[in-house]
């Protein structure tokens, strides 16, 4: 689900447990706020779904721009794993 203007995402948290060691890391959104990521694959999936969202955030950027910004960080993390 992509969130419209006025709704702020405070965390992207994966809900599925995996048998392997759980990765827990922090990325930043486009405004510099910290986002805790506990499931990298679910976080990437969420950002892929919302990367084209046209809704504006209070900062002036779109939700899509924010998700593309976070997606670039998540993809770099995925390459390291």
C-alpha positions in Angstrom: 0.0 0.0 0.0 1.3 3.4 -0.9 0.5 6.2 1.5 -1.0 9.5 0.5 -0.1 13.0 1.7 0.0 13.4 5.5 0.7 9.8 6.2 4.2 9.2 7.4 5.9 5.8 7.3 8.0 5.3 10.4 9.1 1.7 9.7 9.2 -0.8 7.0 9.2 -4.1 8.8 9.1 -7.5 7.2 6.6 -9.8 8.9 7.9 -13.2 7.6 10.4 -15.1 9.7 13.2 -16.8 7.9 15.2 -19.8 9.1 18.5 -17.9 8.4 19.9 -15.2 10.7 17.7 -12.2 10.8 19.1 -9.1 9.3 18.2 -5.8 11.1 19.5 -2.6 9.7 18.6 1.1 9.3 18.2 3.2 6.1 17.0 6.7 5.7 14.1 8.1 3.8 14.4 11.1 1.5 13.9 13.5 4.4 16.6 11.9 6.5 14.4 10.0 8.9 15.6 6.6 10.0 13.8 3.5 8.8 14.4 0.1 10.5 14.4 -2.8 8.1 14.1 -6.3 9.5 13.2 -8.2 6.3 15.2 -7.0 3.3 13.1 -8.8 0.7 9.8 -7.5 2.0 11.2 -4.0 2.2 12.3 -4.2 -1.4 8.9 -5.5 -2.4 7.2 -2.6 -0.7 9.4 0.0 -2.3 8.9 -1.6 -5.7 5.1 -1.4 -5.3 5.2 2.3 -4.3 8.0 3.7 -6.4 5.6 5.3 -8.9 3.2 6.8 -6.3 2.2 10.4 -7.2 1.1 11.4 -3.7 2.9 14.4 -2.3 4.6 14.3 1.1 4.7 17.4 3.4 8.4 17.8 2.4 7.3 18.4 -1.2 8.7 15.2 -2.7 6.3 12.4 -3.9 5.9 9.1 -2.0 7.3 7.5 -5.2 10.5 9.6 -5.0 10.9 8.6 -1.4 10.4 4.9 -2.2 12.9 5.1 -5.0 15.4 6.7 -2.7 15.0 3.9 -0.1 15.0 1.2 -2.8 18.4 2.3 -4.0 19.8 1.8 -0.4 18.0 -1.5 -0.1 19.4 -2.8 -3.4 22.9 -1.9 -2.3 22.4 -3.9 1.0 21.1 -6.9 -1.0 24.2 -6.9 -3.1 26.3 -7.1 0.0 24.5 -10.1 1.3 
